[in-house]
Amino acid sequence: MLDMLKEKLSGLGVYGWELTETRTRGWEFYFIGHRLDQNRAKDILDYRAKVYVATEGGKYLGAASALISPTASETDVDRILADIKFQAGLMKDPAYTLTSLPVTVPEKRESVDVEAIAESFIAALATLPETDTEYINSYEIFVNELTRHTLNSNGVEYTCIFPSSMAEVVVNARAGDHEIELYRAFRSGTCDGENLRSELARALQFGRDRLIAQPTPILDKPDVVLSTDDAVEIYSYFLDKTFARFKLMGMTDWEAGKPICPEFKGDRISVRALSSLRNSDRDFPVDAEGSVIEDRDLIKDGVVQCFWGSRQFASYLGLEKSSAVPNVRYYGGTKSAEELRQGDFLELVEFSDFQVDPMGGTVAGEIRLGYLHQGGRVTVVTGGSLSGSLTEAIPTMEFSKEEKQYNNNVIPAVTRLKGLTVTGIK
Amino acid sequence: MKAPFSKYLDSLYPFVRHVVDELSREYEYVSLLSTDSVGFTVRISRHGKSASNENMTTERGNVVRVLTGGHYAEYAFNLPDASDPEKTLAQIRSSLRMQEALLRKTGSKIYETAALSDEPCELFAEKEAGILPECVDMAELIGKLTALSDEGMSAVPGALDCALGAMSTHISKMFVTKNRHMRQSYVYTEGSYTMMALNSAGETKMAHEGVSGLGGPEILDGLRAKISQAPKLMEEMLSSRPIVPGEYEIITDPGITGLIAHEAFGHGVEMDMFVKGRALGAQYIGKRVGSDLVTMHEGALCADSVTAYAFDDEGTPAGDVIEIENGILRTGICDALSALRLGVKPTGNGKRENYAHKVYTRMTNTVFDSGTDTLEDMIASVKHGYLLRGTQSGMEDPKHWGIQCIISRGYEIKDGRFTGSVVSPVVMTGYVPDLLGNISMASADRGVEGNGGCGKGYKEWVKVADGGPYLKTKARLG
């Protein structure tokens, strides 16, 4: 099928094309308590084709794509490709170039031991420090081997095999008839049993603490400390603001060579796109368009270095080369985690949902659990909400030198923010 | 015209029948779901246009389910060799054996579950559709959407974008067991616009509206009326200010009413959560959870929406369940396996993201019943509060009945009149029984919307619809 599609795309008479064959071999295990609810396996093969058509003498370039089933007949394939060629001709975007550098990185063809990874997850989740009052409610384990062949009309042909896993775990804590639950989703390449156990032990502690939590008092604008994966939402804002498409849409006023805020009273952040990151579920060196993913500074010491994005938007911005950024490191803190936990502050570790609006930087989250540090006393609190503007918090934002990896993001282990509003309920 | 059932699936039936019959010799229960759903997505933006034959419900594949050793196992695949079913059977058997071996090796205990019912059923349902997505004149559609985008841009000076999105799927599904052969096909369509502009402080503000329903791309014609209202909405968003946090009287439009239905007692009574002990609702069956004005239905039969199927992904016919009746929680919704474990009847709510995903209990149409009040009377009754419009997102909390809804905007009401002031965004939080218990008025009309998708936790995205009338209640806004 791959050869047939490649041949047909090459003869289609279009400006350019991309083709990806993805095979997913997956194992899944679903547990209620520690009893198996269901097990599943899958073996899925998909083809995605994208064609580019130039119109009006090259003034415009349009694109259209299709998911092609491996059971599609040759007649179906011909019709699908003709359809997307026609549709691409109707999509009149300003012309752009489809640069694609030769892929010099070695192919990754080592197969993934799905069974062994699944066994590691099952073993790790069976040996947690549970008690009669803090325990695992249920969990789901997903382990995939993805084999991806990427081809394009510039001659790129690259094969990469990589693992992608997830463990979704629900933790309960109980005091008498009062029971609460905490939700955790761990995405990774393979199973990091030690990290999984450590994070879930922390979750069990949070569960214990939430049972004795007091209503969050009215605090106005305390210093807020984040030390869980919720902080990834904060850091992703910096990646979004250097996204070429956002730049063209006017959704970011950040400019290459200029600082991200007029004055820094806190730490100056650096953001680096990574070519590879161990145990990320996105550890592939070539993106879907056939562009090589390289180590690259997007922001250095608070100053924007460059934007990133697809070939279309990179071309519009005049970037010589670009790619997707599947893995990223945020760093540049000058204090230790311990130093950032000095004085009065509210450390928030559980939200019902925590979001940062990538357009305006609005922060919103309903507080499930926090630790209020005031005058040397620590009070466990719950309820109320956190809101405010991340844009206004950036100049005074501080973050630790210590780092923590959450799947495809390496972020400071501790982040301290000023100027956000905590709406208490007491 | 009727949405025709997939010829591909009909041609695959002998293979499917053979696989099911062969496996039925070895396993107590066997089912096979095959899907062949085609459609499109078109996106028109000032900053990039795209077309694809793919959207969140397009798929072609198969999943076999068996009862083995007291538990259920599944194998999903999309490369059946119709000419050699023995090859597929060998792959299924091999996969099942390998997983069983791992479960033995890890000493995993089993959640013992009985065999699903396999009462004979022959069902063939082709629902009415207008234009089929695979037959749409794409040049005409792209032209219309481009013209609407241009119209929106020209109507709002300084707009950053007026992006249009359109999706339509012609769904065909076949469910086969030893005693069942069920086939269905239907078409749904949804479309929306998103307009963005900068306010005087340089902040990006967004206006968003959509259309959706059971039917073909002709539903997208409704976007014209939405776009004509976009300039006024954008003006309101640009002049909006942050809300002063506090508890207010609120009136929810049918979209926000639907969001509350979905987040409050949609997820809260998905009965696979009862099996896991994750839903407080299990303890409240027969008890009061809302005011007398609260009656809520759930089911694929409740509305001709984006999820109005004839049977679910486990072969259970679609239903219409009264979850809350005059404020009393009557029952939840249930997939077939959870129903078996709880000793209740399945309600036709077993849904998969696609054939390659597990079945969970999922919502279809979740709708509050209408009342008898007029919107004018409801507004006139408000001392100080907001009329809330525009769904952005919501978060369920079935265990603790907390609710969080992020809402696009609120129109301030003082002493029964709109002040002209608009707040945005609005984060509504609260305790579900308080929110529903404080419902004091409900309008006589109702609306049902089905744009976007719904996740279980943070994954498993499926189409749902929700709605109801205008409701008056109290909530904490921030």
Boltz contact constraints between the chains, C-beta under 6 A:
constraints:
  - contact:
      token1: [A, 32]
      token2: [B, 111]
      max_distance: 6.0
  - contact:
      token1: [A, 32]
      token2: [B, 276]
      max_distance: 6.0
  - contact:
      token1: [A, 35]
      token2: [B, 109]
      max_distance: 6.0
  - contact:
      token1: [A, 35]
      token2: [B, 111]
      max_distance: 6.0
  - contact:
      token1: [A, 36]
      token2: [B, 71]
      max_distance: 6.0
  - contact:
      token1: [A, 36]
      token2: [B, 108]
      max_distance: 6.0
  - contact:
      token1: [A, 36]
      token2: [B, 110]
      max_distance: 6.0
  - contact:
      token1: [A, 37]
      token2: [B, 111]
      max_distance: 6.0
  - contact:
      token1: [A, 38]
      token2: [B, 72]
      max_distance: 6.0
  - contact:
      token1: [A, 39]
      token2: [B, 73]
      max_distance: 6.0
  - contact:
      token1: [A, 39]
      token2: [B, 99]
      max_distance: 6.0
  - contact:
      token1: [A, 40]
      token2: [B, 74]
      max_distance: 6.0
  - contact:
      token1: [A, 41]
      token2: [B, 75]
      max_distance: 6.0
  - contact:
      token1: [A, 41]
      token2: [B, 95]
      max_distance: 6.0
  - contact:
      token1: [A, 42]
      token2: [B, 76]
      max_distance: 6.0
  - contact:
      token1: [A, 42]
      token2: [B, 356]
      max_distance: 6.0
  - contact:
      token1: [A, 43]
      token2: [B, 77]
      max_distance: 6.0
  - contact:
      token1: [A, 44]
      token2: [B, 78]
      max_distance: 6.0
  - contact:
      token1: [A, 44]
      token2: [B, 356]
      max_distance: 6.0
  - contact:
      token1: [A, 45]
      token2: [B, 79]
      max_distance: 6.0
  - contact:
      token1: [A, 64]
      token2: [B, 51]
      max_distance: 6.0
  - contact:
      token1: [A, 65]
      token2: [B, 52]
      max_distance: 6.0
  - contact:
      token1: [A, 66]
      token2: [B, 53]
      max_distance: 6.0
  - contact:
      token1: [A, 67]
      token2: [B, 54]
      max_distance: 6.0
  - contact:
      token1: [A, 69]
      token2: [B, 60]
      max_distance: 6.0
  - contact:
      token1: [A, 70]
      token2: [B, 79]
      max_distance: 6.0
  - contact:
      token1: [A, 87]
      token2: [B, 51]
      max_distance: 6.0
  - contact:
      token1: [A, 87]
      token2: [B, 138]
      max_distance: 6.0
  - contact:
      token1: [A, 90]
      token2: [B, 139]
      max_distance: 6.0
  - contact:
      token1: [A, 90]
      token2: [B, 142]
      max_distance: 6.0
  - contact:
      token1: [A, 91]
      token2: [B, 49]
      max_distance: 6.0
  - contact:
      token1: [A, 93]
      token2: [B, 48]
      max_distance: 6.0
  - contact:
      token1: [A, 93]
      token2: [B, 49]
      max_distance: 6.0
  - contact:
      token1: [A, 122]
      token2: [B, 106]
      max_distance: 6.0
  - contact:
      token1: [A, 137]
      token2: [B, 276]
      max_distance: 6.0
  - contact:
      token1: [A, 138]
      token2: [B, 276]
      max_distance: 6.0
  - contact:
      token1: [A, 181]
      token2: [B, 399]
      max_distance: 6.0
  - contact:
      token1: [A, 185]
      token2: [B, 458]
      max_distance: 6.0
  - contact:
      token1: [A, 248]
      token2: [B, 47]
      max_distance: 6.0
  - contact:
      token1: [A, 249]
      token2: [B, 47]
      max_distance: 6.0
  - contact:
      token1: [A, 249]
      token2: [B, 160]
      max_distance: 6.0
  - contact:
      token1: [A, 249]
      token2: [B, 161]
      max_distance: 6.0
  - contact:
      token1: [A, 250]
      token2: [B, 160]
      max_distance: 6.0
  - contact:
      token1: [A, 251]
      token2: [B, 204]
      max_distance: 6.0
  - contact:
      token1: [A, 352]
      token2: [B, 395]
      max_distance: 6.0
  - contact:
      token1: [A, 352]
      token2: [B, 397]
      max_distance: 6.0
  - contact:
      token1: [A, 352]
      token2: [B, 402]
      max_distance: 6.0
  - contact:
      token1: [A, 352]
      token2: [B, 404]
      max_distance: 6.0
  - contact:
      token1: [A, 353]
      token2: [B, 395]
      max_distance: 6.0
  - contact:
      token1: [A, 353]
      token2: [B, 404]
      max_distance: 6.0
  - contact:
      token1: [A, 359]
      token2: [B, 204]
      max_distance: 6.0
  - contact:
      token1: [A, 360]
      token2: [B, 203]
      max_distance: 6.0
  - contact:
      token1: [A, 360]
      token2: [B, 204]
      max_distance: 6.0
  - contact:
      token1: [A, 364]
      token2: [B, 427]
      max_distance: 6.0
  - contact:
      token1: [A, 366]
      token2: [B, 404]
      max_distance: 6.0
  - contact:
      token1: [A, 366]
      token2: [B, 429]
      max_distance: 6.0
  - contact:
      token1: [A, 385]
      token2: [B, 429]
      max_distance: 6.0
  - contact:
      token1: [A, 385]
      token2: [B, 478]
      max_distance: 6.0
  - contact:
      token1: [A, 387]
      token2: [B, 478]
      max_distance: 6.0
  - contact:
      token1: [A, 423]
      token2: [B, 245]
      max_distance: 6.0
  - contact:
      token1: [A, 423]
      token2: [B, 478]
      max_distance: 6.0
